[in-house]
Amino acid sequence: MEDYDLLTQVLNKDILVCSDLNEKIQSVKKENERLLVELNTNYRSNEEMLSYLEKITQKTIDSSNTIFQPFYSDFVRHIVFGKNIFILLIIMCSLLI
């Protein structure tokens, strides 16, 4: 519930770098970064992906969703997943010489 209160405080506010609110955001972000690195560094089944994302977002995620690695975000707590969502990030790079 504390995270819900944090999200409510964050929405539609100017956040000063030296504020308590910014410190809370940075704490959540730091923990999420750790979980996202753990999530993205090994193969994960879709069930494992959803489990990790539930820990990260602090919300229940419907099992009808399919989410592939890698998954990137920063604060993450503001993300809400509906039903029957398919997420696949394809990274394309070109090298110009």
C-alpha atoms as one frame of an Amber mdcrd trajectory, in Angstrom:
protein
   0.000   0.000   0.000   2.917   2.341   0.626   3.802   2.167  -3.082   0.263
   3.185  -4.041   0.631   6.239  -1.805   3.979   7.011  -3.440   2.454   6.763
  -6.914  -0.409   9.051  -5.868   2.116  11.587  -4.576   4.170  11.417  -7.775
   1.356  11.963 -10.275   1.011  15.547 -11.509   3.653  17.009  -9.208   6.907
  18.826  -9.624   9.468  16.815  -7.700  12.495  18.593  -6.302  15.780  16.735
  -6.368  16.421  17.324  -2.668  12.915  16.298  -1.517  11.846  13.263   0.508
   9.604  12.262  -2.385  12.582  12.135  -4.746  14.466   9.954  -2.270  11.536
   7.508  -2.150  11.371   7.422  -5.951  15.112   6.766  -6.213  14.851   3.966
  -3.655  12.076   2.251  -5.650  13.995   2.828  -8.889  17.159   1.287  -7.448
  15.318  -1.859  -6.318  13.545  -2.108  -9.682  16.851  -1.796 -11.540  18.188
  -4.765  -9.568  15.098  -6.839 -10.375  15.140  -5.814 -14.055  18.790  -6.824
 -14.431  17.990 -10.157 -12.782  14.967 -10.562 -15.057  16.857  -9.790 -18.268
  20.126 -11.665 -17.695  18.714 -15.197 -17.880  16.075 -16.884 -19.964  12.653
 -16.610 -18.316   9.431 -18.385 -19.180   6.393 -16.161 -19.602   5.166 -17.235
 -16.163   8.491 -16.147 -14.651   8.363 -12.856 -16.574   4.909 -12.101 -15.201
   5.986 -13.056 -11.687   8.976 -10.702 -11.843   6.838  -7.917 -13.272   4.314
  -8.385 -10.472   7.133  -7.902  -7.961   8.381  -4.856  -9.841   5.025  -3.153
 -10.442   3.463  -4.297  -7.150   0.319  -5.183  -9.144  -1.329  -8.433 -10.219
  -0.718  -9.182 -13.905  -3.211 -11.309 -15.811  -1.837 -14.606 -17.121  -3.263
 -13.837 -20.591  -0.366 -11.410 -21.149   2.753 -12.406 -23.073   5.873 -10.374
 -22.389   9.258 -11.160 -23.899  12.717 -10.165 -22.809  14.258  -7.713 -22.609
  11.911  -5.515 -20.614  13.125  -2.010 -19.802  11.709   0.741 -17.638  12.792
   3.037 -14.834  10.256   3.734 -12.079   7.878   1.001 -13.361   5.272   1.387
 -10.589   3.140   3.581 -12.850   2.715   0.824 -15.473  -0.601  -1.043 -15.537
  -1.038  -4.157 -17.682  -4.511  -5.064 -18.921  -5.402  -8.419 -20.473  -4.180
 -10.123 -23.656  -1.168  -7.826 -24.025   1.754  -8.889 -26.210   5.086  -7.079
 -25.707   8.115  -7.854 -27.833  10.975  -5.400 -28.046  13.086  -5.824 -31.130
  16.277  -3.801 -31.155  17.774  -3.022 -34.504  21.140  -1.368 -34.872  23.004
  -0.174 -37.906  26.628   0.756 -37.964  27.580   3.580 -40.266  31.220   3.779
 -41.205
